[in-house]
Amino acid sequence: MTTRAELRRRTPRRVLRELLSAMVILLWLAGASFGGPLFGKVDEVSSNDRTTYLPESAAATTVQHALDEFLGSDAIPAVVVFEADRAIDDSLRERLDDALMSATDAEGVRDGSSPVIVSDDGRAAQAFVPVDTDADVGDVSAGLSSDLRAAVPDGVDVYVTGPAGFTADLVAGFAGIDGILLLVALLAVLVILVVVYRSVLLPVVVLSTSLFALCVALLVVWWAAKLGILLLSGQTQGILFILVIGAATDYSLLLVARFREELRGTRDRWAAVRGAWKGAVEPILASGGTVIAGLLCLLLSDLKSNSTLGPVAAIGIVFAMLAALTLLPALLGVCGRAAFWPRRPAFEPQRVADEDPLAGPGLWPRLARAVRRRHRVTWIATAVALGIAAIGVVQLDARGVPQSELVLGESEARDGQAVLGEHFPGGSGSPVYVLVDETRLQEAADVLLAEGGVESVAVTASDSPSGSAPVTEDGVAAFGPPGTPAPEPKVIDGRVLLQGTLTDAADSAAAERTVVALRADLEPTGALVGGVTATAVDTNAASIHDRTVIIPVILGVILVILMLLLRAVVAPVLLILTTVLSFGSAMGISALVFNGLFRFPGADPAVPLFGFVFLVALGIDYNIFLMTRVREESLRHGTREGVLRGLAVTGGVITSAGLVLAATFAALSVIPILFLVQIAFIVALGVLLDTFVVRSLLVPALAYDIGRAIWWPSTLARRDER
């Protein structure tokens, strides 16, 4: 019985705890109030231009920097394509010119649009319109298309394609990130939490923790991007949102589970918070530290889109951990048992002391008993099944996809490019640029002219009516009647800029092969090849290099962290091997689904890397949650008994966490971007495999079979199992 003196001593402590909790809650609320309004302003500090993310050493990057000087503009070119149901005569061409002049007076369109050029078959025409890079490319492209459709005669179809058209597609694809993506992810998490806890208040507490973590993380990331410290893209933004919501919820579930356990043994809610925090802090810090370490390995990437994702996502994980370890305990301390209403945990210390977690009728005690009976059969059968699934990874085509296929669903830019290819050379509007010394102009032009994938060659010339002059085997061609002198090529720092029109679409595999061949043939001239196609080639090459270098580094870093955490060598090695096996299975199944069911055109080379980073870094979380509890139980009951107890006790919370993380990543599929849809499927599938197969069957059965040797070389490996 509590005496009055004890109550008097406790009262100041309780008041102090409540004051500290209120201060913590207010501090997070203040941070969220500053970060929340930035959700609608991320596009102000982000860019989806692929050239922006290339390494400075890439040839396409060097050429891109030179384009502004040679072309006198850094505008994004839009290719306007007209397709008529009749031959385009002089009268119709003039009407198209008038419509183009009227439409290009709109805000966001720069001066310098080309005249309408009619195709050789007379059934189509094209024009080039420069779009201001500071303008909203999506709005300008949509407005240009709408104005032209209203102005052209009946029987003429209009398409806006080229770099500006595809950029507009990406902008439209990412438009739902601030709204629908976040809404779908939060609804999915809410439904899972309500089903798991059957509580009214607790899901709100956990979701508030996740949302506050995201708001503060976004505040830091937004200002870092604003100040030029980090690069931010729509892709990175979407991953940040999902990662913070999923990770913060997972960490919160672990703490809540411990809090519930503590409430059964004590009446004091603050004592329960303290006990829960002590039990959860190590696995949460270890889990978050592992994810952060894996993400920061992306800094080794040549691609800035990958290297900047690392710190951006790491910032998100830091605030997910901080929210789970500071804000959530404060909220739980204020709410106490009421957080679980109407299923409040009862105060039953004697039952807790006598309770055997392996003797109950629930799913996880039954599974633990099944592992005890058939542990060897279980882990062998599970490993073989996962290995068979991993064979499908050889079917994954991750060599890159055409730019026209990056956005799923309808695409005016994709349709326009198809029409352009029917009536003009496929590479019209997206030439290959060659930067070469002026003394080797003709030598480089001859290489271009000899390449079968190049339709025509021109050189940038200031005194040419079109800004460029055709180059033939006889040199720069003249404009006007015979005897007219040929325009002088524009020379900057002793170099000239050649433009080659490709016969194939600029984002096609054939065009990429042409660029690769040109680079090899032009190597003796010292020329640099750039443009849309070269950017894709350099991006794919950098992605392949990244995954070759980064994947082994991530494995090594995570292995070291696990060794420090578990004070062992054997257990961490086995955890890494099982997680890699799970990743291979997820990739193998995904490859078969992508090819057979969804019929995707392939995958970006970065897909395996991102899938590996998220599955290994996040998948190892559940093994950490399990094995830290197994080690705790092994110290009391021996290794084999500790494995079974750890499985039975953590089964519910880890399964809930896995479902939450899988649901949040699956929400990425609402954004119609091929890369994000593929990552969503791979990670969601991989997390479910980790949760229900690897962590529930493979790891416990294997650890039980090995016994105390799994803790070698620590003293726990020499402890008597009895």
C-alpha positions in Angstrom: 0.0 0.0 0.0 1.3 3.4 -1.0 1.8 5.8 2.0 1.1 9.5 2.0 4.8 10.3 2.2 5.5 8.2 -0.9 2.6 10.0 -2.7 4.1 13.4 -1.7 7.5 12.4 -3.0 6.0 11.1 -6.3 3.9 14.1 -7.0 6.7 16.6 -7.9 8.3 13.9 -10.1 5.0 13.3 -11.9 4.5 17.0 -12.4 8.0 17.4 -13.7 7.5 14.5 -16.1 4.2 15.9 -17.3 5.8 19.3 -17.8 8.7 17.8 -19.8 6.3 15.8 -21.9 4.2 18.9 -22.6 7.4 20.7 -23.7 8.4 17.8 -26.0 5.0 17.7 -27.6 4.9 21.5 -28.1 8.4 21.5 -29.6 7.4 18.8 -32.1 4.2 20.7 -32.8 6.2 23.9 -33.5 8.4 22.0 -35.9 5.5 20.5 -37.7 3.8 23.9 -38.0 6.8 25.2 -40.0 7.3 22.0 -42.0 3.6 21.3 -42.8 3.1 24.2 -45.2 6.1 23.1 -47.3 4.3 20.1 -48.7 2.8 22.2 -51.5 6.1 24.0 -52.2 8.5 21.1 -52.8 8.5 21.7 -56.5 10.1 25.1 -55.9 13.3 23.4 -54.8 13.3 20.2 -56.9 14.3 19.3 -60.4 13.5 16.3 -62.6 16.1 17.1 -65.3 18.2 14.0 -65.8 21.2 16.0 -66.9 21.3 17.7 -63.5 22.1 14.5 -61.8 24.9 13.3 -64.0 28.4 13.3 -62.6 30.5 16.3 -63.7 33.0 14.0 -65.4 30.3 12.6 -67.8 30.7 13.7 -71.4 27.0 14.6 -71.7 27.4 17.0 -68.7 30.3 18.8 -70.3 28.3 19.2 -73.6 25.2 20.3 -71.7 27.2 23.2 -70.0 28.5 24.3 -73.5 25.0 24.3 -75.1 24.0 27.6 -73.3 26.9 29.4 -74.9 26.6 28.0 -78.4 22.8 28.2 -78.6 22.4 31.4 -76.7 19.7 29.9 -74.5 19.2 27.4 -71.8 15.5 26.9 -72.8 13.9 23.5 -72.9 12.9 22.7 -76.6 9.4 21.6 -77.3 8.7 19.9 -80.6 5.3 20.7 -81.9 4.0 18.1 -84.4 1.1 18.7 -86.8 -0.5 15.7 -88.5 -3.1 16.4 -91.2 -5.7 14.2 -92.9 -4.7 15.7 -96.2 -1.6 17.0 -97.9 -0.2 20.2 -96.3 -0.1 22.8 -99.1 1.2 26.4 -98.9 -2.1 27.7 -97.7 -2.4 25.2 -94.9 1.2 25.7 -93.9 0.7 29.4 -93.6 -2.3 28.8 -91.3 -0.2 26.5 -89.2 2.5 29.2 -89.0 -0.1 31.8 -87.9 -1.5 29.4 -85.3 2.0 28.8 -84.0 2.9 32.5 -83.8 -0.3 33.2 -81.9 0.2 30.3 -79.4 3.9 31.1 -78.8 3.0 34.6 -77.5 2.0 33.0 -74.3 3.9 33.4 -71.0 6.7 31.0 -70.5 7.5 30.6 -74.2 10.7 32.4 -75.3 11.3 34.1 -78.6 13.1 32.1 -81.3 10.5 29.5 -82.4 11.3 28.0 -85.7 9.0 28.2 -88.8 6.8 25.2 -89.6 8.7 22.5 -91.5 6.6 20.2 -93.7 7.6 16.5 -94.0 8.7 14.9 -97.3 5.4 13.0 -97.5 3.4 16.3 -97.0 1.2 14.8 -94.3 2.9 16.3 -91.3 4.8 19.3 -90.1 6.9 20.2 -87.1 8.2 23.3 -85.3 10.6 23.9 -82.4 9.4 26.1 -79.5 11.8 27.2 -76.7 10.2 26.9 -73.2 11.7 29.0 -70.4 13.4 26.8 -67.8 12.1 29.1 -65.0 8.5 28.6 -66.1 6.2 25.7 -65.1 7.0 23.4 -68.1 4.0 21.3 -67.5 1.6 24.3 -67.6 3.4 25.9 -70.6 3.3 22.6 -72.6 -0.4 22.0 -71.7 -1.3 25.6 -72.6 0.6 25.5 -75.9 -1.1 22.2 -76.9 -4.6 23.6 -76.0 -4.1 26.9 -77.8 -2.8 25.2 -80.9 -5.7 22.7 -81.0 -8.1 25.6 -80.8 -6.3 27.5 -83.6 -5.6 24.9 -86.3 -8.1 23.9 -89.0 -10.3 20.8 -88.7 -8.5 17.6 -89.7 -5.2 18.6 -88.1 -4.0 16.9 -84.9 -1.5 18.6 -82.6 1.1 17.0 -80.3 3.7 18.7 -78.0 6.6 16.3 -77.6 10.4 16.5 -77.3 12.3 17.3 -74.1 9.6 19.8 -72.9 6.8 17.4 -73.6 8.4 14.5 -71.7 9.3 16.9 -68.8 5.6 17.9 -68.7 4.7 14.2 -68.4 7.0 13.7 -65.5 5.7 16.9 -63.8 2.1 15.6 -64.2 3.2 12.1 -63.0 4.7 13.5 -59.8 1.8 15.9 -59.3 0.1 13.5 -56.8 3.0 13.2 -54.4 1.9 15.9 -52.0 -1.7 14.8 -52.0 -2.8 11.4 -53.1 0.4 9.5 -52.2 0.4 10.8 -48.6 -3.3 10.2 -48.3 -3.2 6.6 -49.5 -0.2 5.8 -47.3 -1.8 7.3 -44.2 -5.1 5.5 -44.8 -3.4 2.2 -45.3 -1.5 2.6 -42.1 -4.6 3.8 -40.2 -6.6 0.7 -41.3 -3.8 -1.7 -40.2 -3.4 0.0 -36.9 -7.1 -0.1 -36.2 -7.2 -3.8 -37.0 -4.2 -4.6 -34.9 -5.0 -2.6 -31.8 -8.8 -2.3 -32.1 -8.4 1.1 -30.5 -9.7 4.5 -31.3 -6.9 6.7 -29.8 -3.7 4.7 -30.3 -3.8 4.7 -34.1 -4.1 8.5 -33.9 -1.1 8.7 -31.5 1.1 6.6 -33.7 0.1 8.4 -36.9 0.7 11.8 -35.3 4.2 10.6 -34.4 4.8 9.6 -38.0 3.3 12.8 -39.5 5.3 15.1 -37.1 8.5 13.2 -38.0 7.7 13.7 -41.7 6.9 17.4 -41.3 10.1 18.2 -39.4 12.2 16.1 -41.8 10.7 17.9 -44.7 11.5 21.2 -43.1 15.2 20.3 -42.9 15.3 18.8 -46.4 13.4 21.7 -48.0 15.9 24.3 -46.7 18.9 22.1 -47.5 17.6 22.0 -51.1 16.7 25.7 -51.1 20.3 26.5 -50.0 21.8 24.2 -52.7 23.2 21.7 -50.1 21.1 18.9 -51.5 19.4 18.1 -54.8 15.8 17.1 -54.6 13.6 15.4 -57.3 10.1 14.1 -57.4 11.4 10.6 -57.1 13.4 11.4 -53.9 10.5 13.3 -52.5 8.1 10.3 -52.9 10.6 7.9 -51.3 11.2 10.3 -48.4 7.5 10.5 -47.6 7.0 6.8 -47.7 10.2 6.0 -45.8 9.5 8.3 -42.9 5.9 7.2 -42.5 6.8 3.5 -42.7 9.9 3.7 -40.5 8.4 6.0 -37.8 5.3 3.7 -37.6 7.5 0.6 -37.3 9.6 2.1 -34.5 6.4 3.3 -32.8 4.8 -0.2 -32.9 7.9 -1.6 -31.2 7.7 0.9 -28.4 3.9 0.6 -28.0 4.3 -3.2 -27.7 6.8 -2.8 -24.9 4.6 -0.2 -23.2 1.7 -2.6 -23.3 3.9 -5.3 -21.7 5.0 -2.9 -18.9 1.4 -1.8 -18.2 0.5 -5.3 -17.2 3.2 -5.3 -14.5 2.8 -1.8 -13.1 0.1 0.8 -12.3 2.3 3.8 -12.9 2.1 4.8 -16.5 5.4 6.8 -16.3 7.2 3.7 -15.0 5.7 1.8 -17.9 6.9 4.5 -20.3 10.4 4.3 -18.8 10.5 0.5 -19.0 9.2 0.5 -22.5 11.8 3.1 -23.6 14.6 1.1 -22.0 13.5 -2.1 -23.8 12.9 -0.5 -27.2 15.8 2.1 -27.4 18.5 -0.4 -28.4 16.7 -2.2 -31.2 15.3 1.2 -32.5 18.7 2.8 -32.6 20.3 -0.3 -34.1 17.6 -0.6 -36.7 17.7 3.1 -37.6 21.4 3.2 -37.5 21.6 0.3 -39.9 19.2 1.9 -42.3 21.1 5.2 -42.1 24.4 3.5 -42.7 23.0 1.7 -45.7 21.5 4.9 -47.1 24.7 6.9 -46.7 26.5 4.3 -48.7 24.7 5.9 -51.7 27.1 8.8 -51.3 29.5 6.6 -53.2 27.2 6.9 -56.3 28.3 8.7 -59.4 24.7 9.7 -60.1 23.7 12.7 -58.0 20.1 11.4 -58.0 21.4 8.4 -56.0 24.0 10.2 -53.9 21.6 12.9 -52.8 18.9 10.3 -51.9 21.2 8.9 -49.3 21.4 12.0 -47.0 17.8 13.0 -47.8 16.4 9.6 -46.7 18.9 9.4 -43.8 17.5 12.7 -42.5 14.1 11.2 -42.6 15.1 8.2 -40.7 16.8 10.3 -38.0 13.6 12.2 -37.4 11.6 9.0 -37.5 13.8 7.6 -34.6 13.7 10.9 -32.7 9.9 11.1 -32.9 9.5 7.4 -31.8 11.9 7.9 -28.8 10.8 11.4 -27.7 7.3 12.4 -29.0 5.7 9.0 -28.7 6.8 8.4 -25.1 5.5 11.8 -24.1 2.1 11.1 -25.8 1.9 7.6 -24.2 2.8 9.0 -20.8 0.0 11.6 -21.1 -2.6 9.1 -22.3 -1.6 6.1 -20.2 -3.9 3.1 -20.4 -6.5 5.2 -22.1 -4.5 5.1 -25.3 -5.6 1.4 -25.7 -9.3 2.1 -25.0 -11.6 0.1 -25.3 -9.1 -2.8 -24.9 -7.0 -1.4 -22.0 -4.3 -3.8 -20.7 -5.1 -5.1 -17.3 -2.8 -4.8 -14.3 -1.9 -8.5 -13.6 1.7 -8.7 -12.3 1.3 -12.3 -10.9 0.0 -13.6 -14.2 2.9 -11.9 -16.1 5.4 -13.5 -13.7 3.9 -17.0 -14.2 3.1 -16.6 -17.9 4.8 -18.9 -20.4 4.8 -17.3 -23.9 5.2 -20.7 -25.5 2.1 -22.3 -23.9 -0.6 -20.0 -25.2 -3.1 -20.8 -27.9 -2.2 -18.0 -30.2 -0.6 -18.2 -33.7 2.9 -17.3 -32.6 3.2 -19.7 -29.7 1.9 -22.4 -32.0 4.4 -21.5 -34.6 7.2 -21.5 -32.1 6.2 -25.0 -30.9 6.2 -26.1 -34.6 9.7 -24.8 -35.1 10.8 -26.7 -32.1 9.4 -30.0 -33.5 10.6 -29.6 -37.1 13.3 -26.9 -37.1 15.6 -28.5 -39.7 12.9 -29.4 -42.2 11.5 -25.9 -41.8 14.7 -23.9 -42.6 15.8 -26.3 -45.4 12.4 -26.2 -47.1 12.2 -22.4 -46.7 15.7 -21.8 -48.0 15.1 -24.0 -51.0 11.8 -22.3 -51.9 13.4 -18.9 -51.6 16.4 -20.0 -53.7 14.1 -21.3 -56.5 12.2 -18.0 -56.5 15.5 -16.1 -56.8 16.3 -17.9 -60.1 13.8 -15.6 -61.8 16.2 -12.7 -61.3 17.9 -13.7 -64.5 14.8 -12.5 -66.3 15.0 -9.0 -65.0 15.9 -6.6 -67.9 17.5 -3.6 -66.0 19.4 -2.0 -68.9 17.2 1.1 -69.0 13.9 2.1 -70.5 13.1 4.8 -73.2 12.2 8.2 -71.9 8.8 7.8 -73.5 8.1 4.9 -71.2 8.9 6.5 -67.9 5.4 7.7 -67.4 2.6 5.1 -67.3 -0.8 5.7 -68.9 -1.7 8.2 -71.6 1.1 10.5 -72.9 0.8 13.2 -75.5 4.6 13.4 -75.7 4.8 9.6 -76.4 2.1 9.8 -79.1 3.7 12.8 -80.6 7.0 11.1 -80.8 5.4 8.1 -82.6 3.8 10.5 -85.2 7.1 12.3 -85.6 8.9 9.0 -86.3 6.3 8.2 -89.0 6.9 11.4 -91.1 10.4 12.6 -90.0 13.7 11.1 -88.9 13.0 9.6 -85.5 15.5 11.9 -83.7 14.1 15.2 -84.9 14.0 17.7 -82.1 16.5 15.8 -80.0 19.8 15.9 -81.9 23.0 14.4 -80.8 25.5 17.2 -80.0 29.2 16.9 -80.8 31.6 19.3 -79.2 34.9 19.3 -81.1 38.0 21.4 -81.8 37.4 23.7 -84.8 40.4 22.3 -86.6 38.8 18.9 -86.7 35.3 20.0 -87.6 35.2 18.2 -91.0 36.9 15.1 -89.6 34.2 14.8 -86.9 31.4 15.6 -89.5 32.7 12.9 -91.8 32.4 10.4 -88.9 28.8 11.5 -88.3 27.9 11.3 -92.0 29.3 7.8 -92.2 27.2 6.5 -89.4 24.0 4.9 -90.6 22.1 6.0 -87.6 22.6 9.7 -88.4 20.2 11.3 -90.9 21.9 14.7 -91.3 24.6 16.9 -89.8 24.7 20.7 -89.1 27.1 23.0 -87.4 26.0 25.9 -85.1 26.6 29.2 -87.0 25.7 32.7 -85.7 25.1 34.2 -89.2 22.8 31.4 -90.4 19.1 32.2 -90.7 18.3 29.0 -88.7 21.2 29.2 -86.3 22.9 26.3 -87.9 24.3 25.3 -91.3 24.3 21.9 -93.0 27.6 20.1 -93.2 28.4 17.7 -96.1 31.4 15.8 -97.2 32.5 18.9 -99.0 32.3 21.2 -96.0 29.8 23.7 -94.6 27.0 24.3 -97.1 25.9 27.8 -98.2 22.4 29.3 -98.0 21.0 31.2 -101.0 21.9 31.2 -104.7 25.2 29.8 -106.1 28.2 31.9 -105.0 26.7 32.8 -101.6 29.5 32.2 -99.0 28.9 29.5 -96.5 28.2 30.7 -92.9 31.1 30.7 -90.5 30.7 28.2 -87.7 30.4 29.6 -84.2 33.6 29.1 -82.3 33.9 29.3 -78.5 37.2 28.5 -76.8 38.5 27.0 -80.0 35.6 24.5 -80.3 32.5 24.2 -82.5 29.2 22.4 -82.0 27.9 19.9 -84.5 24.3 18.6 -84.4 23.4 15.3 -85.8 19.7 14.3 -86.5 19.3 10.6 -85.6 17.3 8.3 -87.8 15.8 6.6 -84.7 13.8 8.0 -81.8 16.2 9.7 -79.4 15.2 7.5 -76.5 15.3 4.2 -78.4 17.9 1.4 -77.9 18.9 1.9 -81.6 19.7 5.6 -80.9 21.8 4.6 -77.9 23.8 2.1 -80.0 24.4 4.9 -82.5 25.8 7.2 -79.7 28.0 4.5 -78.4 29.4 3.8 -81.9 29.9 7.6 -82.5 31.9 8.0 -79.3 34.2 5.1 -80.2 34.7 6.5 -83.8 35.2 10.1 -82.6 37.7 9.2 -79.9 40.7 10.1 -82.1 39.3 13.6 -82.6 38.8 14.2 -78.9 35.2 15.1 -79.5 32.6 14.9 -76.8 29.1 13.6 -77.5 26.1 14.9 -75.6 22.3 15.4 -76.0 19.2 13.5 -74.8 20.4 10.1 -76.0 24.0 10.5 -74.6 22.5 11.6 -71.3 20.5 8.3 -71.1 23.7 6.3 -72.0 25.8 8.0 -69.4 23.0 7.7 -66.8 22.6 3.9 -67.4 26.4 3.5 -67.3 26.7 5.4 -64.0 23.8 3.3 -62.5 25.4 0.0 -63.4 28.7 1.2 -61.9 26.9 2.3 -58.7 25.2 -1.0 -58.0 28.4 -2.9 -58.6 30.3 -0.7 -56.1 27.7 0.1 -53.5 26.0 -3.2 -52.9 29.1 -4.9 -51.4 29.8 -1.9 -49.3 26.3 -1.9 -47.8 26.6 -5.6 -47.0 30.0 -4.9 -45.2 28.7 -1.9 -43.3 25.5 -3.7 -42.1 27.5 -6.8 -41.2 29.8 -4.8 -38.9 26.8 -3.1 -37.2 25.1 -6.4 -36.5 28.3 -7.8 -35.1 28.6 -4.9 -32.7 24.9 -5.2 -31.7 24.7 -8.9 -31.2 28.3 -9.3 -29.9 28.8 -12.2 -32.2 30.0 -13.2 -35.7 27.9 -16.2 -36.7 24.5 -14.7 -36.1 25.2 -11.5 -38.1 26.6 -13.5 -41.0 23.5 -15.7 -41.1 21.2 -12.7 -40.9 22.9 -11.1 -43.8 22.8 -14.3 -45.9 19.1 -14.8 -45.2 18.3 -11.2 -46.0 20.2 -11.4 -49.3 18.3 -14.6 -50.1 15.1 -12.8 -49.4 16.1 -9.9 -51.7 17.0 -12.3 -54.5 13.6 -14.0 -54.1 11.8 -10.7 -54.2 13.7 -9.6 -57.3 13.1 -13.0 -59.0 9.4 -13.0 -58.4 9.2 -9.3 -59.4 11.0 -9.9 -62.7 8.5 -12.6 -63.7 5.6 -10.4 -62.7 7.0 -7.4 -64.6 7.6 -9.4 -67.8 4.6 -11.7 -67.7 1.7 -9.9 -66.0 2.4 -6.2 -66.3 4.5 -6.4 -69.5 6.7 -3.5 -68.5 9.3 -2.4 -71.2 12.2 -3.1 -68.8 13.6 -1.4 -65.8 16.0 1.4 -64.9 19.5 0.1 -63.9 19.0 1.8 -60.6 16.0 -0.4 -59.7 18.1 -3.3 -58.4 20.2 -0.9 -56.4 17.3 0.9 -54.8 15.5 -2.4 -54.2 18.6 -3.8 -52.5 19.2 -0.7 -50.3 15.6 -0.6 -49.1 15.1 -4.4 -48.7 18.4 -5.1 -47.0 18.5 -2.0 -44.8 14.8 -2.2 -43.9 14.5 -6.0 -44.1 17.3 -6.4 -41.6 15.1 -4.3 -39.2 12.9 -7.3 -38.5 15.8 -9.6 -37.9 17.2 -7.0 -35.5 13.8 -6.7 -33.6 13.7 -10.5 -33.4 17.4 -11.3 -32.5 17.8 -8.5 -29.9 14.8 -10.0 -28.1 16.2 -13.6 -28.7 19.5 -12.5 -27.1 17.7 -11.0 -24.2 15.7 -14.2 -23.6 18.7 -16.4 -24.3 20.5 -14.8 -21.3 17.7 -16.0 -19.1 16.6 -19.3 -20.6 19.3 -20.5 -22.9 19.6 -20.1 -26.7 17.1 -22.6 -28.0 14.5 -21.6 -25.5 15.3 -17.9 -26.1 14.8 -18.3 -29.9 11.3 -19.7 -29.4 10.4 -17.2 -26.7 11.7 -14.3 -28.9 9.6 -15.6 -31.8 6.5 -15.9 -29.7 6.8 -12.5 -28.0 7.8 -10.4 -31.1 5.6 -12.2 -33.7 2.6 -9.9 -33.4 4.5 -6.6 -33.4 6.9 -7.5 -36.2 4.1 -8.8 -38.4 2.2 -5.5 -37.8 5.3 -3.5 -38.6 5.9 -5.5 -41.8 2.4 -5.0 -43.0 2.6 -1.3 -42.3 5.9 -0.9 -44.2 4.7 -3.0 -47.1 1.5 -1.0 -47.3 3.3 2.4 -47.2 5.7 1.3 -50.0 2.8 -0.1 -52.0 1.2 3.3 -51.9 4.1 4.5 -54.2 2.3 2.7 -57.0 -0.4 5.4 -57.2 2.2 7.7 -58.8 2.2 6.7 -62.5 6.0 6.7 -62.8 7.5 3.3 -63.9 10.5 3.5 -61.6 8.4 4.1 -58.5 5.8 1.5 -59.4 8.5 -1.1 -59.7 10.2 -0.1 -56.5 6.8 -0.2 -54.7 6.2 -3.7 -55.9 9.7 -5.0 -55.1 10.0 -3.5 -51.7 6.4 -4.4 -50.6 6.9 -8.0 -51.7 10.3 -8.2 -50.2 9.1 -6.8 -46.8 6.3 -9.4 -46.7 8.7 -12.2 -47.5 11.0 -10.9 -44.7 8.1 -10.7 -42.3 6.2 -13.9 -42.9 8.9 -16.2 -44.2 12.4 -15.2 -43.3 11.8 -13.8 -39.8 9.0 -16.2 -38.9 10.4 -19.4 -40.3 13.9 -19.4 -41.7 15.8 -17.4 -39.1 14.2 -19.0 -36.0 14.5 -22.5 -37.3 18.1 -22.0 -38.4 19.0 -20.4 -35.1 17.3 -23.2 -33.1 19.1 -25.8 -35.1 22.6 -24.2 -34.6 21.9 -23.5 -31.0 24.3 -21.6 -28.7 27.1 -21.6 -31.4 25.2 -18.9 -33.2 26.5 -16.4 -30.6 30.2 -17.3 -31.2 32.6 -16.0 -30.1 30.8 -14.3 -27.2 30.5 -15.9 -23.8 26.9 -16.7 -24.6 28.1 -19.3 -27.0 29.7 -21.2 -24.1 26.8 -20.9 -21.7 25.1 -24.2 -20.8 21.8 -24.5 -22.6 20.1 -25.6 -19.4 
